[in-house]
Amino acid sequence: MRGKDVYFFHRVLASARQKVAQALVNGEALKVSGGNYKLAQHNLKCRSCGHHWEGTIHRRRTQCPSCCGKNWQRIEPINANRED
Ligand SMILES: [Zn+2]
């Protein structure tokens, strides 16, 4: 990156950090848009019915696709092949 690009990149990053920090401190919602991004997928297990599934984690919204329960837990695969 050239000097001007680095400067611009750091300004964008600083602005994003401030927005995230403000949202966390004030309990506000964050909306992410633009660009390509993907939420991490996790192995989840329902504590109510025992159903296993793979999905994204959202503390309040994630629910069991089988019984719609919100009492779930994240489980890590035994042989995790991480690509990142
Ligand atoms: Zn369930």
PDB file of the backbone (N, CA, C, O) and the ligand in Angstrom, with CONECT records:
HET     ZN  A 101       1
ATOM      1  N   MET A   1       0.838  -1.203   0.000  1.00  0.00           N
ATOM      2  CA  MET A   1       0.000   0.000   0.000  1.00  0.00           C
ATOM      3  C   MET A   1       0.870   1.249   0.000  1.00  0.00           C
ATOM      4  O   MET A   1       1.931   1.295   0.622  1.00  0.00           O
ATOM      5  N   ARG A   2       0.398   2.235  -0.701  1.00  0.00           N
ATOM      6  CA  ARG A   2       1.113   3.498  -0.702  1.00  0.00           C
ATOM      7  C   ARG A   2       0.753   4.296   0.552  1.00  0.00           C
ATOM      8  O   ARG A   2      -0.219   3.983   1.240  1.00  0.00           O
ATOM      9  N   GLY A   3       1.538   5.320   0.838  1.00  0.00           N
ATOM     10  CA  GLY A   3       1.339   6.117   2.042  1.00  0.00           C
ATOM     11  C   GLY A   3      -0.070   6.660   2.193  1.00  0.00           C
ATOM     12  O   GLY A   3      -0.648   6.633   3.280  1.00  0.00           O
ATOM     13  N   LYS A   4      -0.616   7.155   1.086  1.00  0.00           N
ATOM     14  CA  LYS A   4      -1.961   7.725   1.121  1.00  0.00           C
ATOM     15  C   LYS A   4      -3.008   6.646   1.437  1.00  0.00           C
ATOM     16  O   LYS A   4      -3.959   6.882   2.183  1.00  0.00           O
ATOM     17  N   ASP A   5      -2.806   5.455   0.849  1.00  0.00           N
ATOM     18  CA  ASP A   5      -3.733   4.336   1.081  1.00  0.00           C
ATOM     19  C   ASP A   5      -3.683   3.881   2.538  1.00  0.00           C
ATOM     20  O   ASP A   5      -4.712   3.591   3.149  1.00  0.00           O
ATOM     21  N   VAL A   6      -2.472   3.824   3.078  1.00  0.00           N
ATOM     22  CA  VAL A   6      -2.305   3.408   4.476  1.00  0.00           C
ATOM     23  C   VAL A   6      -3.021   4.389   5.391  1.00  0.00           C
ATOM     24  O   VAL A   6      -3.705   3.987   6.332  1.00  0.00           O
ATOM     25  N   TYR A   7      -2.862   5.664   5.111  1.00  0.00           N
ATOM     26  CA  TYR A   7      -3.513   6.694   5.909  1.00  0.00           C
ATOM     27  C   TYR A   7      -5.031   6.530   5.846  1.00  0.00           C
ATOM     28  O   TYR A   7      -5.707   6.584   6.873  1.00  0.00           O
ATOM     29  N   PHE A   8      -5.562   6.330   4.640  1.00  0.00           N
ATOM     30  CA  PHE A   8      -7.006   6.158   4.466  1.00  0.00           C
ATOM     31  C   PHE A   8      -7.497   4.911   5.192  1.00  0.00           C
ATOM     32  O   PHE A   8      -8.530   4.935   5.862  1.00  0.00           O
ATOM     33  N   PHE A   9      -6.738   3.814   5.051  1.00  0.00           N
ATOM     34  CA  PHE A   9      -7.103   2.558   5.702  1.00  0.00           C
ATOM     35  C   PHE A   9      -7.186   2.738   7.217  1.00  0.00           C
ATOM     36  O   PHE A   9      -8.126   2.257   7.850  1.00  0.00           O
ATOM     37  N   HIS A  10      -6.218   3.420   7.790  1.00  0.00           N
ATOM     38  CA  HIS A  10      -6.217   3.623   9.243  1.00  0.00           C
ATOM     39  C   HIS A  10      -7.359   4.516   9.699  1.00  0.00           C
ATOM     40  O   HIS A  10      -7.897   4.336  10.792  1.00  0.00           O
ATOM     41  N   ARG A  11      -7.724   5.468   8.870  1.00  0.00           N
ATOM     42  CA  ARG A  11      -8.878   6.313   9.217  1.00  0.00           C
ATOM     43  C   ARG A  11     -10.162   5.503   9.247  1.00  0.00           C
ATOM     44  O   ARG A  11     -10.981   5.660  10.152  1.00  0.00           O
ATOM     45  N   VAL A  12     -10.340   4.623   8.242  1.00  0.00           N
ATOM     46  CA  VAL A  12     -11.528   3.763   8.179  1.00  0.00           C
ATOM     47  C   VAL A  12     -11.563   2.826   9.384  1.00  0.00           C
ATOM     48  O   VAL A  12     -12.602   2.629  10.014  1.00  0.00           O
ATOM     49  N   LEU A  13     -10.395   2.255   9.682  1.00  0.00           N
ATOM     50  CA  LEU A  13     -10.299   1.325  10.809  1.00  0.00           C
ATOM     51  C   LEU A  13     -10.610   2.025  12.128  1.00  0.00           C
ATOM     52  O   LEU A  13     -11.353   1.490  12.951  1.00  0.00           O
ATOM     53  N   ALA A  14     -10.054   3.202  12.335  1.00  0.00           N
ATOM     54  CA  ALA A  14     -10.284   3.957  13.570  1.00  0.00           C
ATOM     55  C   ALA A  14     -11.765   4.299  13.711  1.00  0.00           C
ATOM     56  O   ALA A  14     -12.325   4.223  14.805  1.00  0.00           O
ATOM     57  N   SER A  15     -12.392   4.675  12.603  1.00  0.00           N
ATOM     58  CA  SER A  15     -13.814   5.022  12.617  1.00  0.00           C
ATOM     59  C   SER A  15     -14.663   3.803  12.967  1.00  0.00           C
ATOM     60  O   SER A  15     -15.605   3.893  13.754  1.00  0.00           O
ATOM     61  N   ALA A  16     -14.317   2.663  12.373  1.00  0.00           N
ATOM     62  CA  ALA A  16     -15.057   1.424  12.644  1.00  0.00           C
ATOM     63  C   ALA A  16     -14.910   1.016  14.105  1.00  0.00           C
ATOM     64  O   ALA A  16     -15.882   0.609  14.742  1.00  0.00           O
ATOM     65  N   ARG A  17     -13.694   1.127  14.634  1.00  0.00           N
ATOM     66  CA  ARG A  17     -13.455   0.765  16.039  1.00  0.00           C
ATOM     67  C   ARG A  17     -14.292   1.621  16.978  1.00  0.00           C
ATOM     68  O   ARG A  17     -14.859   1.133  17.956  1.00  0.00           O
ATOM     69  N   GLN A  18     -14.356   2.897  16.660  1.00  0.00           N
ATOM     70  CA  GLN A  18     -15.117   3.797  17.519  1.00  0.00           C
ATOM     71  C   GLN A  18     -16.597   3.447  17.495  1.00  0.00           C
ATOM     72  O   GLN A  18     -17.266   3.491  18.528  1.00  0.00           O
ATOM     73  N   LYS A  19     -17.117   3.096  16.306  1.00  0.00           N
ATOM     74  CA  LYS A  19     -18.524   2.739  16.190  1.00  0.00           C
ATOM     75  C   LYS A  19     -18.840   1.461  16.963  1.00  0.00           C
ATOM     76  O   LYS A  19     -19.860   1.373  17.646  1.00  0.00           O
ATOM     77  N   VAL A  20     -17.959   0.478  16.848  1.00  0.00           N
ATOM     78  CA  VAL A  20     -18.170  -0.786  17.564  1.00  0.00           C
ATOM     79  C   VAL A  20     -18.116  -0.550  19.068  1.00  0.00           C
ATOM     80  O   VAL A  20     -18.956  -1.058  19.811  1.00  0.00           O
ATOM     81  N   ALA A  21     -17.113   0.232  19.520  1.00  0.00           N
ATOM     82  CA  ALA A  21     -16.974   0.511  20.950  1.00  0.00           C
ATOM     83  C   ALA A  21     -18.198   1.249  21.481  1.00  0.00           C
ATOM     84  O   ALA A  21     -18.699   0.933  22.560  1.00  0.00           O
ATOM     85  N   GLN A  22     -18.672   2.216  20.734  1.00  0.00           N
ATOM     86  CA  GLN A  22     -19.836   2.994  21.150  1.00  0.00           C
ATOM     87  C   GLN A  22     -21.069   2.106  21.250  1.00  0.00           C
ATOM     88  O   GLN A  22     -21.852   2.219  22.193  1.00  0.00           O
ATOM     89  N   ALA A  23     -21.235   1.216  20.262  1.00  0.00           N
ATOM     90  CA  ALA A  23     -22.389   0.314  20.258  1.00  0.00           C
ATOM     91  C   ALA A  23     -22.335  -0.630  21.453  1.00  0.00           C
ATOM     92  O   ALA A  23     -23.359  -0.891  22.085  1.00  0.00           O
ATOM     93  N   LEU A  24     -21.145  -1.143  21.767  1.00  0.00           N
ATOM     94  CA  LEU A  24     -20.998  -2.073  22.886  1.00  0.00           C
ATOM     95  C   LEU A  24     -21.295  -1.381  24.204  1.00  0.00           C
ATOM     96  O   LEU A  24     -22.020  -1.915  25.044  1.00  0.00           O
ATOM     97  N   VAL A  25     -20.732  -0.184  24.385  1.00  0.00           N
ATOM     98  CA  VAL A  25     -20.896   0.550  25.636  1.00  0.00           C
ATOM     99  C   VAL A  25     -22.346   0.967  25.840  1.00  0.00           C
ATOM    100  O   VAL A  25     -22.865   0.899  26.955  1.00  0.00           O
ATOM    101  N   ASN A  26     -22.993   1.394  24.776  1.00  0.00           N
ATOM    102  CA  ASN A  26     -24.364   1.886  24.902  1.00  0.00           C
ATOM    103  C   ASN A  26     -25.438   0.837  24.633  1.00  0.00           C
ATOM    104  O   ASN A  26     -26.630   1.137  24.682  1.00  0.00           O
ATOM    105  N   GLY A  27     -25.010  -0.404  24.347  1.00  0.00           N
ATOM    106  CA  GLY A  27     -25.969  -1.470  24.090  1.00  0.00           C
ATOM    107  C   GLY A  27     -26.761  -1.252  22.822  1.00  0.00           C
ATOM    108  O   GLY A  27     -27.929  -1.635  22.741  1.00  0.00           O
ATOM    109  N   GLU A  28     -26.139  -0.642  21.834  1.00  0.00           N
ATOM    110  CA  GLU A  28     -26.819  -0.372  20.568  1.00  0.00           C
ATOM    111  C   GLU A  28     -26.624  -1.531  19.599  1.00  0.00           C
ATOM    112  O   GLU A  28     -25.753  -2.380  19.788  1.00  0.00           O
ATOM    113  N   ALA A  29     -27.459  -1.550  18.551  1.00  0.00           N
ATOM    114  CA  ALA A  29     -27.327  -2.576  17.525  1.00  0.00           C
ATOM    115  C   ALA A  29     -26.271  -2.161  16.511  1.00  0.00           C
ATOM    116  O   ALA A  29     -26.094  -0.974  16.237  1.00  0.00           O
ATOM    117  N   LEU A  30     -25.578  -3.134  15.961  1.00  0.00           N
ATOM    118  CA  LEU A  30     -24.589  -2.874  14.928  1.00  0.00           C
ATOM    119  C   LEU A  30     -25.102  -3.406  13.609  1.00  0.00           C
ATOM    120  O   LEU A  30     -25.576  -4.540  13.532  1.00  0.00           O
ATOM    121  N   LYS A  31     -25.009  -2.592  12.570  1.00  0.00           N
ATOM    122  CA  LYS A  31     -25.396  -3.051  11.244  1.00  0.00           C
ATOM    123  C   LYS A  31     -24.154  -3.060  10.370  1.00  0.00           C
ATOM    124  O   LYS A  31     -23.504  -2.030  10.191  1.00  0.00           O
ATOM    125  N   VAL A  32     -23.829  -4.217   9.829  1.00  0.00           N
ATOM    126  CA  VAL A  32     -22.654  -4.336   8.971  1.00  0.00           C
ATOM    127  C   VAL A  32     -23.121  -4.446   7.534  1.00  0.00           C
ATOM    128  O   VAL A  32     -23.945  -5.301   7.209  1.00  0.00           O
ATOM    129  N   SER A  33     -22.605  -3.596   6.679  1.00  0.00           N
ATOM    130  CA  SER A  33     -23.013  -3.660   5.281  1.00  0.00           C
ATOM    131  C   SER A  33     -21.831  -3.374   4.367  1.00  0.00           C
ATOM    132  O   SER A  33     -20.812  -2.830   4.793  1.00  0.00           O
ATOM    133  N   GLY A  34     -21.985  -3.750   3.111  1.00  0.00           N
ATOM    134  CA  GLY A  34     -20.939  -3.513   2.133  1.00  0.00           C
ATOM    135  C   GLY A  34     -19.856  -4.566   2.201  1.00  0.00           C
ATOM    136  O   GLY A  34     -19.607  -5.136   3.264  1.00  0.00           O
ATOM    137  N   GLY A  35     -19.212  -4.829   1.085  1.00  0.00           N
ATOM    138  CA  GLY A  35     -18.122  -5.790   1.056  1.00  0.00           C
ATOM    139  C   GLY A  35     -18.609  -7.215   1.214  1.00  0.00           C
ATOM    140  O   GLY A  35     -19.809  -7.470   1.312  1.00  0.00           O
ATOM    141  N   ASN A  36     -17.678  -8.124   1.238  1.00  0.00           N
ATOM    142  CA  ASN A  36     -18.017  -9.533   1.400  1.00  0.00           C
ATOM    143  C   ASN A  36     -17.562 -10.007   2.757  1.00  0.00           C
ATOM    144  O   ASN A  36     -16.390  -9.872   3.108  1.00  0.00           O
ATOM    145  N   TYR A  37     -18.474 -10.557   3.516  1.00  0.00           N
ATOM    146  CA  TYR A  37     -18.100 -11.116   4.803  1.00  0.00           C
ATOM    147  C   TYR A  37     -19.013 -12.290   5.090  1.00  0.00           C
ATOM    148  O   TYR A  37     -20.086 -12.427   4.502  1.00  0.00           O
ATOM    149  N   LYS A  38     -18.571 -13.122   5.991  1.00  0.00           N
ATOM    150  CA  LYS A  38     -19.323 -14.333   6.319  1.00  0.00           C
ATOM    151  C   LYS A  38     -19.246 -14.542   7.824  1.00  0.00           C
ATOM    152  O   LYS A  38     -18.167 -14.461   8.413  1.00  0.00           O
ATOM    153  N   LEU A  39     -20.376 -14.807   8.439  1.00  0.00           N
ATOM    154  CA  LEU A  39     -20.372 -15.060   9.872  1.00  0.00           C
ATOM    155  C   LEU A  39     -19.845 -16.469  10.119  1.00  0.00           C
ATOM    156  O   LEU A  39     -20.103 -17.387   9.340  1.00  0.00           O
ATOM    157  N   ALA A  40     -19.117 -16.627  11.196  1.00  0.00           N
ATOM    158  CA  ALA A  40     -18.527 -17.925  11.527  1.00  0.00           C
ATOM    159  C   ALA A  40     -19.615 -18.944  11.829  1.00  0.00           C
ATOM    160  O   ALA A  40     -20.608 -18.639  12.489  1.00  0.00           O
ATOM    161  N   GLN A  41     -19.413 -20.147  11.340  1.00  0.00           N
ATOM    162  CA  GLN A  41     -20.342 -21.247  11.608  1.00  0.00           C
ATOM    163  C   GLN A  41     -19.794 -22.067  12.775  1.00  0.00           C
ATOM    164  O   GLN A  41     -18.592 -22.320  12.861  1.00  0.00           O
ATOM    165  N   HIS A  42     -20.683 -22.473  13.659  1.00  0.00           N
ATOM    166  CA  HIS A  42     -20.269 -23.266  14.807  1.00  0.00           C
ATOM    167  C   HIS A  42     -21.128 -24.512  14.923  1.00  0.00           C
ATOM    168  O   HIS A  42     -22.265 -24.559  14.452  1.00  0.00           O
ATOM    169  N   ASN A  43     -20.558 -25.510  15.559  1.00  0.00           N
ATOM    170  CA  ASN A  43     -21.334 -26.706  15.859  1.00  0.00           C
ATOM    171  C   ASN A  43     -22.109 -26.446  17.140  1.00  0.00           C
ATOM    172  O   ASN A  43     -21.526 -26.127  18.177  1.00  0.00           O
ATOM    173  N   LEU A  44     -23.414 -26.583  17.061  1.00  0.00           N
ATOM    174  CA  LEU A  44     -24.262 -26.274  18.202  1.00  0.00           C
ATOM    175  C   LEU A  44     -25.082 -27.492  18.609  1.00  0.00           C
ATOM    176  O   LEU A  44     -25.393 -28.358  17.791  1.00  0.00           O
ATOM    177  N   LYS A  45     -25.419 -27.533  19.873  1.00  0.00           N
ATOM    178  CA  LYS A  45     -26.220 -28.637  20.392  1.00  0.00           C
ATOM    179  C   LYS A  45     -27.307 -28.087  21.299  1.00  0.00           C
ATOM    180  O   LYS A  45     -27.060 -27.230  22.148  1.00  0.00           O
ATOM    181  N   CYS A  46     -28.510 -28.597  21.101  1.00  0.00           N
ATOM    182  CA  CYS A  46     -29.639 -28.169  21.923  1.00  0.00           C
ATOM    183  C   CYS A  46     -29.622 -28.936  23.240  1.00  0.00           C
ATOM    184  O   CYS A  46     -29.526 -30.163  23.249  1.00  0.00           O
ATOM    185  N   ARG A  47     -29.714 -28.213  24.343  1.00  0.00           N
ATOM    186  CA  ARG A  47     -29.725 -28.874  25.658  1.00  0.00           C
ATOM    187  C   ARG A  47     -31.096 -29.443  25.977  1.00  0.00           C
ATOM    188  O   ARG A  47     -31.233 -30.302  26.848  1.00  0.00           O
ATOM    189  N   SER A  48     -32.116 -28.959  25.266  1.00  0.00           N
ATOM    190  CA  SER A  48     -33.475 -29.429  25.548  1.00  0.00           C
ATOM    191  C   SER A  48     -33.775 -30.750  24.846  1.00  0.00           C
ATOM    192  O   SER A  48     -34.237 -31.701  25.477  1.00  0.00           O
ATOM    193  N   CYS A  49     -33.507 -30.811  23.514  1.00  0.00           N
ATOM    194  CA  CYS A  49     -33.884 -32.014  22.767  1.00  0.00           C
ATOM    195  C   CYS A  49     -32.688 -32.787  22.231  1.00  0.00           C
ATOM    196  O   CYS A  49     -32.859 -33.865  21.662  1.00  0.00           O
ATOM    197  N   GLY A  50     -31.474 -32.252  22.401  1.00  0.00           N
ATOM    198  CA  GLY A  50     -30.284 -32.968  21.968  1.00  0.00           C
ATOM    199  C   GLY A  50     -29.955 -32.828  20.491  1.00  0.00           C
ATOM    200  O   GLY A  50     -29.016 -33.463  20.012  1.00  0.00           O
ATOM    201  N   HIS A  51     -30.699 -32.016  19.764  1.00  0.00           N
ATOM    202  CA  HIS A  51     -30.467 -31.823  18.336  1.00  0.00           C
ATOM    203  C   HIS A  51     -29.123 -31.147  18.085  1.00  0.00           C
ATOM    204  O   HIS A  51     -28.751 -30.208  18.789  1.00  0.00           O
ATOM    205  N   HIS A  52     -28.388 -31.635  17.063  1.00  0.00           N
ATOM    206  CA  HIS A  52     -27.121 -31.031  16.661  1.00  0.00           C
ATOM    207  C   HIS A  52     -27.328 -30.285  15.362  1.00  0.00           C
ATOM    208  O   HIS A  52     -28.042 -30.763  14.480  1.00  0.00           O
ATOM    209  N   TRP A  53     -26.715 -29.122  15.229  1.00  0.00           N
ATOM    210  CA  TRP A  53     -26.756 -28.409  13.954  1.00  0.00           C
ATOM    211  C   TRP A  53     -25.583 -27.457  13.843  1.00  0.00           C
ATOM    212  O   TRP A  53     -24.890 -27.181  14.823  1.00  0.00           O
ATOM    213  N   GLU A  54     -25.368 -26.952  12.622  1.00  0.00           N
ATOM    214  CA  GLU A  54     -24.296 -26.004  12.384  1.00  0.00           C
ATOM    215  C   GLU A  54     -24.928 -24.659  12.040  1.00  0.00           C
ATOM    216  O   GLU A  54     -25.785 -24.568  11.161  1.00  0.00           O
ATOM    217  N   GLY A  55     -24.500 -23.637  12.732  1.00  0.00           N
ATOM    218  CA  GLY A  55     -25.096 -22.332  12.472  1.00  0.00           C
ATOM    219  C   GLY A  55     -24.287 -21.210  13.084  1.00  0.00           C
ATOM    220  O   GLY A  55     -23.226 -21.422  13.671  1.00  0.00           O
ATOM    221  N   THR A  56     -24.821 -20.006  12.931  1.00  0.00           N
ATOM    222  CA  THR A  56     -24.157 -18.840  13.491  1.00  0.00           C
ATOM    223  C   THR A  56     -24.665 -18.617  14.917  1.00  0.00           C
ATOM    224  O   THR A  56     -25.768 -19.028  15.277  1.00  0.00           O
ATOM    225  N   ILE A  57     -23.830 -17.958  15.712  1.00  0.00           N
ATOM    226  CA  ILE A  57     -24.190 -17.719  17.107  1.00  0.00           C
ATOM    227  C   ILE A  57     -24.671 -16.292  17.299  1.00  0.00           C
ATOM    228  O   ILE A  57     -23.964 -15.333  16.991  1.00  0.00           O
ATOM    229  N   HIS A  58     -25.864 -16.172  17.804  1.00  0.00           N
ATOM    230  CA  HIS A  58     -26.384 -14.874  18.208  1.00  0.00           C
ATOM    231  C   HIS A  58     -27.074 -15.117  19.544  1.00  0.00           C
ATOM    232  O   HIS A  58     -28.105 -15.785  19.616  1.00  0.00           O
ATOM    233  N   ARG A  59     -26.492 -14.568  20.586  1.00  0.00           N
ATOM    234  CA  ARG A  59     -26.942 -14.861  21.952  1.00  0.00           C
ATOM    235  C   ARG A  59     -28.466 -14.856  22.121  1.00  0.00           C
ATOM    236  O   ARG A  59     -29.018 -15.745  22.769  1.00  0.00           O
ATOM    237  N   ARG A  60     -29.134 -13.881  21.554  1.00  0.00           N
ATOM    238  CA  ARG A  60     -30.581 -13.782  21.792  1.00  0.00           C
ATOM    239  C   ARG A  60     -31.411 -14.466  20.720  1.00  0.00           C
ATOM    240  O   ARG A  60     -32.521 -14.921  20.998  1.00  0.00           O
ATOM    241  N   ARG A  61     -30.889 -14.548  19.485  1.00  0.00           N
ATOM    242  CA  ARG A  61     -31.723 -15.050  18.385  1.00  0.00           C
ATOM    243  C   ARG A  61     -31.505 -16.501  18.013  1.00  0.00           C
ATOM    244  O   ARG A  61     -32.414 -17.142  17.485  1.00  0.00           O
ATOM    245  N   THR A  62     -30.325 -17.036  18.275  1.00  0.00           N
ATOM    246  CA  THR A  62     -30.065 -18.419  17.879  1.00  0.00           C
ATOM    247  C   THR A  62     -30.982 -19.364  18.636  1.00  0.00           C
ATOM    248  O   THR A  62     -31.067 -19.319  19.863  1.00  0.00           O
ATOM    249  N   GLN A  63     -31.663 -20.215  17.892  1.00  0.00           N
ATOM    250  CA  GLN A  63     -32.527 -21.191  18.535  1.00  0.00           C
ATOM    251  C   GLN A  63     -32.456 -22.521  17.808  1.00  0.00           C
ATOM    252  O   GLN A  63     -32.077 -22.586  16.638  1.00  0.00           O
ATOM    253  N   CYS A  64     -32.821 -23.568  18.505  1.00  0.00           N
ATOM    254  CA  CYS A  64     -32.774 -24.920  17.964  1.00  0.00           C
ATOM    255  C   CYS A  64     -33.755 -25.044  16.791  1.00  0.00           C
ATOM    256  O   CYS A  64     -34.936 -24.724  16.932  1.00  0.00           O
ATOM    257  N   PRO A  65     -33.262 -25.512  15.626  1.00  0.00           N
ATOM    258  CA  PRO A  65     -34.158 -25.661  14.477  1.00  0.00           C
ATOM    259  C   PRO A  65     -35.176 -26.785  14.675  1.00  0.00           C
ATOM    260  O   PRO A  65     -36.169 -26.869  13.952  1.00  0.00           O
ATOM    261  N   SER A  66     -34.924 -27.634  15.647  1.00  0.00           N
ATOM    262  CA  SER A  66     -35.819 -28.764  15.880  1.00  0.00           C
ATOM    263  C   SER A  66     -36.963 -28.409  16.844  1.00  0.00           C
ATOM    264  O   SER A  66     -38.132 -28.642  16.538  1.00  0.00           O
ATOM    265  N   CYS A  67     -36.616 -27.843  18.009  1.00  0.00           N
ATOM    266  CA  CYS A  67     -37.659 -27.562  19.006  1.00  0.00           C
ATOM    267  C   CYS A  67     -37.833 -26.072  19.286  1.00  0.00           C
ATOM    268  O   CYS A  67     -38.650 -25.690  20.124  1.00  0.00           O
ATOM    269  N   CYS A  68     -37.063 -25.220  18.583  1.00  0.00           N
ATOM    270  CA  CYS A  68     -37.106 -23.770  18.763  1.00  0.00           C
ATOM    271  C   CYS A  68     -36.644 -23.323  20.146  1.00  0.00           C
ATOM    272  O   CYS A  68     -36.878 -22.181  20.545  1.00  0.00           O
ATOM    273  N   GLY A  69     -35.987 -24.226  20.879  1.00  0.00           N
ATOM    274  CA  GLY A  69     -35.487 -23.872  22.201  1.00  0.00           C
ATOM    275  C   GLY A  69     -34.272 -22.968  22.114  1.00  0.00           C
ATOM    276  O   GLY A  69     -33.531 -22.989  21.131  1.00  0.00           O
ATOM    277  N   LYS A  70     -34.082 -22.180  23.152  1.00  0.00           N
ATOM    278  CA  LYS A  70     -32.927 -21.281  23.171  1.00  0.00           C
ATOM    279  C   LYS A  70     -31.865 -21.743  24.166  1.00  0.00           C
ATOM    280  O   LYS A  70     -30.897 -21.034  24.441  1.00  0.00           O
ATOM    281  N   ASN A  71     -32.067 -22.937  24.693  1.00  0.00           N
ATOM    282  CA  ASN A  71     -31.091 -23.499  25.618  1.00  0.00           C
ATOM    283  C   ASN A  71     -30.129 -24.391  24.832  1.00  0.00           C
ATOM    284  O   ASN A  71     -30.259 -25.615  24.816  1.00  0.00           O
ATOM    285  N   TRP A  72     -29.147 -23.733  24.172  1.00  0.00           N
ATOM    286  CA  TRP A  72     -28.206 -24.469  23.338  1.00  0.00           C
ATOM    287  C   TRP A  72     -26.786 -24.212  23.816  1.00  0.00           C
ATOM    288  O   TRP A  72     -26.541 -23.302  24.609  1.00  0.00           O
ATOM    289  N   GLN A  73     -25.872 -25.007  23.336  1.00  0.00           N
ATOM    290  CA  GLN A  73     -24.473 -24.789  23.652  1.00  0.00           C
ATOM    291  C   GLN A  73     -23.626 -25.022  22.416  1.00  0.00           C
ATOM    292  O   GLN A  73     -24.012 -25.745  21.498  1.00  0.00           O
ATOM    293  N   ARG A  74     -22.467 -24.394  22.418  1.00  0.00           N
ATOM    294  CA  ARG A  74     -21.527 -24.558  21.314  1.00  0.00           C
ATOM    295  C   ARG A  74     -20.634 -25.743  21.625  1.00  0.00           C
ATOM    296  O   ARG A  74     -20.093 -25.856  22.725  1.00  0.00           O
ATOM    297  N   ILE A  75     -20.485 -26.624  20.648  1.00  0.00           N
ATOM    298  CA  ILE A  75     -19.577 -27.752  20.846  1.00  0.00           C
ATOM    299  C   ILE A  75     -18.530 -27.731  19.747  1.00  0.00           C
ATOM    300  O   ILE A  75     -18.839 -27.465  18.586  1.00  0.00           O
ATOM    301  N   GLU A  76     -17.308 -28.009  20.114  1.00  0.00           N
ATOM    302  CA  GLU A  76     -16.224 -28.004  19.137  1.00  0.00           C
ATOM    303  C   GLU A  76     -16.044 -29.408  18.580  1.00  0.00           C
ATOM    304  O   GLU A  76     -16.109 -30.388  19.322  1.00  0.00           O
ATOM    305  N   PRO A  77     -15.818 -29.505  17.268  1.00  0.00           N
ATOM    306  CA  PRO A  77     -15.566 -30.818  16.692  1.00  0.00           C
ATOM    307  C   PRO A  77     -14.259 -31.397  17.229  1.00  0.00           C
ATOM    308  O   PRO A  77     -13.335 -30.652  17.557  1.00  0.00           O
ATOM    309  N   ILE A  78     -14.183 -32.723  17.319  1.00  0.00           N
ATOM    310  CA  ILE A  78     -12.972 -33.363  17.845  1.00  0.00           C
ATOM    311  C   ILE A  78     -11.811 -33.163  16.883  1.00  0.00           C
ATOM    312  O   ILE A  78     -10.696 -32.860  17.308  1.00  0.00           O
ATOM    313  N   ASN A  79     -12.066 -33.331  15.585  1.00  0.00           N
ATOM    314  CA  ASN A  79     -11.005 -33.116  14.591  1.00  0.00           C
ATOM    315  C   ASN A  79     -11.302 -31.859  13.797  1.00  0.00           C
ATOM    316  O   ASN A  79     -11.816 -31.913  12.679  1.00  0.00           O
ATOM    317  N   ALA A  80     -10.974 -30.741  14.390  1.00  0.00           N
ATOM    318  CA  ALA A  80     -11.257 -29.466  13.737  1.00  0.00           C
ATOM    319  C   ALA A  80     -10.174 -29.164  12.705  1.00  0.00           C
ATOM    320  O   ALA A  80      -8.995 -29.049  13.040  1.00  0.00           O
ATOM    321  N   ASN A  81     -10.584 -29.038  11.467  1.00  0.00           N
ATOM    322  CA  ASN A  81      -9.655 -28.638  10.403  1.00  0.00           C
ATOM    323  C   ASN A  81      -9.909 -27.185  10.066  1.00  0.00           C
ATOM    324  O   ASN A  81     -10.729 -26.866   9.205  1.00  0.00           O
ATOM    325  N   ARG A  82      -9.216 -26.328  10.736  1.00  0.00           N
ATOM    326  CA  ARG A  82      -9.417 -24.902  10.508  1.00  0.00           C
ATOM    327  C   ARG A  82      -8.710 -24.467   9.248  1.00  0.00           C
ATOM    328  O   ARG A  82      -7.569 -24.851   8.988  1.00  0.00           O
ATOM    329  N   GLU A  83      -9.402 -23.664   8.473  1.00  0.00           N
ATOM    330  CA  GLU A  83      -8.809 -23.178   7.229  1.00  0.00           C
ATOM    331  C   GLU A  83      -8.230 -21.779   7.387  1.00  0.00           C
ATOM    332  O   GLU A  83      -7.465 -21.320   6.540  1.00  0.00           O
ATOM    333  N   ASP A  84      -8.593 -21.103   8.468  1.00  0.00           N
ATOM    334  CA  ASP A  84      -8.082 -19.735   8.619  1.00  0.00           C
ATOM    335  C   ASP A  84      -6.990 -19.648   9.652  1.00  0.00           C
ATOM    336  O   ASP A  84      -6.457 -18.566   9.897  1.00  0.00           O
TER     337      ASP A  84
HETATM  338 ZN    ZN A 101     -34.015 -28.540  20.519  1.00  0.00          ZN2+
END
